[in-house]
Structures are given as structure tokens and as C-alpha cells.
Amino acid sequence: MAEKIGIDAGGSLIKIAYEEKGKFHFKAYGNHEMEKLLHWLQMIKPNAKLYLTGGKSGPIKKSVNQHAEIVKEFEAVTKGTRFLLQENSPHFDEDFILVSIGTGTSVFHVTSENSSRVLGSGIGGGTLMGLGSLITGRNDYNHLIELAKKGSNQNSDLLVKDIYAPDEPPIPGDLTAANFGKAHWNEKARVEDHVSALIQLLGETIISLAAQAAAAANAKKIVFVGSTLNGNTPLKEVLSGFQSMMSYEPIFLEKGPYAGAIGTLL
């Protein structure tokens, strides 16, 4: 039976980590499933100590009978990421840029001794769900990702080569000149293309911020965590797609969505 449970209660998802017999276990609930979470905590883990972080940690603390402590969110996510990095690469000791993509996005510079939040953006998973629901009429994360895989952002985004055609552009033609710049006139664009363009918008914005932070810190590795990466191959491809221009190494952690929950326990 787990004696300690880490809970990262974000704006969209509540992520849970706990250790039993030397192995971490993970669960996740949507914010609309708060009653299910509280029932699970009370019925299955009534004696566990809870370590909470994230914007919704306060309401959870008020609703449970267990002993509960609140941990600073930024400390939790950086500690959890360091733990996961060491688990994957025991000799990893470089400075790195950490990009946490949850409802919004936070960017940290992490060293062996400390960490600091250097940038942030309101572009994140909340943007994907909000604009995605407007585009598709459905509030379904997995559906959005599957649509993006079938679409092409080039049918919705205005590209550099579109502006310069029929002449050769002075910079790579496949770069985005305007996100959704064709959406209002290209009648051949499908819903799938618009969702793909939405993923492109998220990825381009986030990697632009991360690359600025990496250049300022002289860091080569950018580590991406957060629930918005769950099964999100299209976003990972965008975040990895500018290495020839910006000279960075992207790292995606399998359990990255649970970095904050893990960090509360460390």
C-alpha cells in the first residue's frame, strides 16, 4: 500500500504518481472527474499522505481527509524531470532547458544546482483544446490528434513559398509565413488540415521560446514534458523539426506528463 501519493492538479488533468515495491505507478483524471479521484483516494488509499502541486491543489486539499501538503509547482516539475532524466541516462549531468507543456507552457533553465523559470506562454494544451473544439465541434483530445495526423498544415497555413511564387524565396519556402493564413480562402482545406495547422502553431510558438532560452543559457538540450505530449506525435514532430536551423537536441520523456507528480515526492 502506497504511503505517499504525489498529485499534480493542473488546469486540464490531474496526474497521480505513487510508489509501491520500489516501482512508480501512475494514474490520471480529468478535472471533471474530481469525484472519482476523491473516491479513489478515500477508498483505496485512506492512510496515504498526499503531496499536492498545481493550480487545483488547494480545492483537493480542502476535500480530502488525508494529511496533505502543497509543494511549489515549479520546484516539483524540475525535480521530477531531473529524476526521470537520471532514470533514463544515469550519467546525464548537463544544463538543459525544460519545457513543460500543460494547459499553458513554462520554460525553465535547469542546472545541477538550481533551476529558474525564464519564459512562459498561454499557448499550450488549453489552446489545443479550445481552438480544436471550435474547429471540429468536438471536445476530444485523442480525436484532435488523429485528425492532425491525417491533415497537412500547408493547406491552411500561408507558407513563404506561397508569397514568393512563382519566384524562389530567399529563405526556405516551407517555413510558415502566417499561421492559418490560407484558412479563409483555400476551399480545398479540410478540418484535418486546420487541426494540423493548429498543432503547427503550438509547436512553432513553443520551440521559438525554447530556442531563445537555450541560446541565452548556452544549453544544447531541450527537454519536453507535460500532458499535451501524450500520444501527440504531430506536436513532437514540429518541436523536433527545427534542429538544422536552431542547433538543439530535443528530449521527450515517456513519463514526462507525470514529472510534477513525481517531483512532489522527492
SEZA-814440 format. One record per residue (C-alpha): residue in three letters; x, y, z. Coordinates in pm, whole numbers, padded with zeros to 5 digits, always signed. Example, Ala and Ser with C-alpha at 12.3 -4.5 7.8 and 13.67 -1.06 7.14 Angstrom:
ALA+01230-00450+00780/SER+01367-00106+00714/
//
This chain:
MET+00000+00000+00000/ALA+00140+00340-00101/GLU+00230+00560+00196/LYS+00277+00874-00015/ILE+00090+00995-00323/GLY+00201+01279-00545/ILE-00073+01474-00722/ASP-00022+01735-00992/ALA-00359+01905-01031/GLY-00333+02117-01344/GLY-00587+02319-01534/SER-00696+02024-01750/LEU-00570+01700-01599/ILE-00495+01566-01251/LYS-00184+01348-01267/ILE-00102+01100-00989/ALA+00221+00918-00902/TYR+00284+00676-00617/GLU+00547+00417-00537/GLU+00488+00057-00437/LYS+00757-00209-00400/GLY+01018+00020-00550/LYS+00821+00096-00866/PHE+00626+00408-00962/HIS+00264+00377-01069/PHE+00061+00642-01248/LYS-00300+00748-01288/ALA-00475+01046-01445/TYR-00817+01203-01411/GLY-00982+01486-01599/ASN-01080+01787-01389/HIS-01443+01688-01446/GLU-01367+01358-01268/MET-01287+01513-00930/GLU-01544+01297-00751/LYS-01389+00979-00893/LEU-01046+01093-00776/LEU-01168+01171-00424/HIS-01347+00835-00408/TRP-01029+00653-00515/LEU-00820+00836-00256/GLN-01066+00762+00022/MET-01150+00402-00061/ILE-00816+00272-00189/LYS-00555+00495-00019/PRO-00720+00626+00302/ASN-00398+00636+00506/ALA-00163+00780+00247/LYS-00001+01121+00284/LEU-00076+01346-00011/TYR+00171+01584-00172/LEU-00007+01828-00399/THR+00101+02076-00663/GLY-00066+02268-00945/GLY-00342+02523-00966/LYS-00618+02289-00843/SER-00424+02156-00543/GLY-00599+02388-00298/PRO-00952+02254-00362/ILE-00827+01895-00339/LYS-00656+01963-00006/LYS-00982+02103+00133/SER-01178+01800+00011/VAL-00971+01511+00149/ASN-00939+01357+00493/GLN-00576+01254+00448/HIS-00279+01460+00559/ALA-00197+01684+00260/GLU+00091+01920+00186/ILE+00122+02162-00106/VAL+00452+02170-00295/LYS+00561+02459-00518/GLU+00471+02372-00875/PHE+00790+02483-01049/GLU+01010+02301-00798/ALA+00806+01984-00842/VAL+00827+01972-01221/THR+01201+02039-01232/LYS+01276+01780-00960/GLY+01056+01523-01133/THR+01222+01589-01468/ARG+01570+01554-01320/PHE+01464+01220-01168/LEU+01328+01091-01500/LEU+01638+01204-01688/GLN+01866+01026-01441/GLU+01650+00716-01467/ASN+01687+00715-01848/SER+02051+00831-01858/PRO+02228+00781-01522/HIS+02529+00989-01627/PHE+02329+01287-01757/ASP+02474+01596-01588/GLU+02435+01876-01843/ASP+02245+02200-01805/PHE+01925+02193-02006/ILE+01613+02386-02098/LEU+01294+02232-01962/VAL+00969+02298-02145/SER+00656+02198-01954/ILE+00354+02193-02186/GLY+00037+02171-01981/THR-00265+02395-02016/GLY-00012+02671-02085/THR+00364+02646-02128/SER+00652+02722-01890/VAL+01020+02727-01984/PHE+01297+02668-01727/HIS+01674+02676-01724/VAL+01786+02378-01515/THR+02139+02323-01386/SER+02283+02066-01147/GLU+02244+02313-00861/ASN+01925+02507-00925/SER+01651+02596-01171/SER+01470+02912-01276/ARG+01165+02986-01484/VAL+01275+03209-01770/LEU+00977+03224-02007/GLY+00613+03130-02034/SER+00324+03139-02276/GLY-00051+03100-02275/ILE-00008+02878-02581/GLY-00039+02515-02472/GLY-00282+02231-02423/GLY-00563+02468-02334/THR-00515+02635-02671/LEU-00526+02300-02847/MET-00850+02201-02677/GLY-01017+02543-02703/LEU-00941+02618-03068/GLY-00964+02249-03156/SER-01320+02232-03028/LEU-01409+02545-03227/ILE-01264+02392-03544/THR-01412+02043-03505/GLY-01715+02089-03282/ARG-01583+01815-03051/ASN-01409+01837-02716/ASP-01197+01523-02758/TYR-00816+01533-02728/ASN-00750+01197-02893/HIS-00983+01284-03182/LEU-00788+01605-03244/ILE-00457+01421-03257/GLU-00591+01163-03501/LEU-00725+01439-03726/ALA-00390+01619-03719/LYS-00213+01301-03832/LYS-00437+01287-04141/GLY-00410+01656-04231/SER-00150+01889-04381/ASN-00092+02229-04228/GLN+00029+02351-04569/ASN-00333+02363-04686/SER-00426+02601-04404/ASP-00103+02789-04327/LEU+00038+03050-04564/LEU+00395+02948-04645/VAL+00691+03159-04753/LYS+00687+02990-05095/ASP+00321+03090-05138/ILE+00413+03457-05101/TYR+00710+03447-05338/ALA+00560+03220-05605/PRO+00648+03181-05887/ASP+00991+03312-05781/GLU+01231+03132-05548/PRO+01208+03259-05189/PRO+01520+03395-05013/ILE+01462+03162-04715/PRO+01327+02802-04701/GLY+00991+02802-04872/ASP+00822+02555-04635/LEU+00855+02793-04341/THR+00529+02939-04214/ALA+00468+03297-04319/ALA+00129+03318-04144/ASN-00038+03055-03930/PHE-00386+02985-04073/GLY-00304+03236-04348/LYS-00491+03030-04611/ALA-00774+02913-04391/HIS-01015+03184-04506/TRP-00976+03132-04879/ASN-00848+02782-04956/GLU-01173+02595-05014/LYS-00985+02266-05055/ALA-00861+02273-04695/ARG-01027+02014-04473/VAL-01091+02007-04099/GLU-00792+01775-04070/ASP-00571+02040-04232/HIS-00689+02310-03992/VAL-00619+02087-03689/SER-00274+02012-03831/ALA-00220+02389-03865/LEU-00325+02431-03503/ILE-00060+02180-03392/GLN+00190+02367-03611/LEU+00100+02694-03440/LEU+00154+02543-03095/GLY+00481+02377-03189/GLU+00631+02677-03366/THR+00546+02912-03081/ILE+00682+02679-02814/ILE+01007+02591-02993/SER+01068+02959-03067/LEU+01051+03039-02695/ALA+01257+02733-02600/ALA+01527+02812-02856/GLN+01557+03169-02725/ALA+01603+03033-02374/ALA+01855+02775-02493/ALA+02060+03038-02677/ALA+02062+03270-02375/ALA+02172+02986-02143/ASN+02412+02829-02395/ALA+02228+02499-02349/LYS+02202+02243-02628/LYS+01943+02003-02487/ILE+01573+02090-02461/VAL+01364+01850-02252/PHE+00989+01846-02317/VAL+00736+01725-02058/GLY+00365+01776-01998/SER+00033+01610-02067/THR-00011+01786-02404/LEU+00254+01549-02542/ASN+00052+01236-02457/GLY+00032+01041-02783/ASN+00086+01366-02968/THR+00322+01258-03245/PRO+00237+01560-03466/LEU+00342+01806-03195/LYS+00662+01615-03122/GLU+00747+01628-03493/VAL+00706+02005-03502/LEU+00911+02051-03185/SER+01187+01836-03338/GLY+01169+01990-03684/PHE+01392+02296-03648/GLN+01719+02134-03538/SER+01905+02230-03856/MET+01817+02596-03801/MET+01847+02626-03423/SER+02100+02355-03326/TYR+01935+02182-03031/GLU+01869+01826-02917/PRO+01505+01753-02826/ILE+01438+01501-02547/PHE+01092+01358-02483/LEU+01044+01166-02159/GLU+00798+00875-02165/LYS+00664+00961-01820/GLY+00705+01336-01874/PRO+00336+01410-01812/TYR+00388+01288-01453/ALA+00706+01488-01383/GLY+00524+01727-01149/ALA+00351+01449-00957/ILE+00680+01259-00919/GLY+00859+01576-00811/THR+00626+01628-00516/LEU+00752+01302-00368/LEU+01125+01382-00394/
//
